[in-house]
Amino acid sequence: MLGLAGCATAPEDIAPAYVSPVAYKGLSCNQIAAEMQRVSGAAQQASGVQQKNRTQDKWLTAATIVVFWPAAFFTHGDGANAAQLARLKGEMQALQQTANLKRCKIKMQQMG
């Protein structure tokens, strides 16, 4: 569909931002697991917001094409929420790397 360039990206298509695992090297396996749980919850929340933004943008884009072109100015696109989701995904990867290096028996949950 023409005009979708300004739409918010699907949460699953947002690539993780690089986060150094060094920040987590002083944590125990239990602390890593707790941090993974916290980050996962925040990522799920950010993913939900991103999906909501994407859905709203699609509807606004359709309205723009069919009825009211100024509606294009109200699309969310990728902004702070997408950046936050990318960072959280990167944190999860860094935590998993640290857990693997420490031989913790923790597996990362899949995120959208």
Order of alpha helices (4+ residues) and beta strands (2+ residues): alpha-alpha
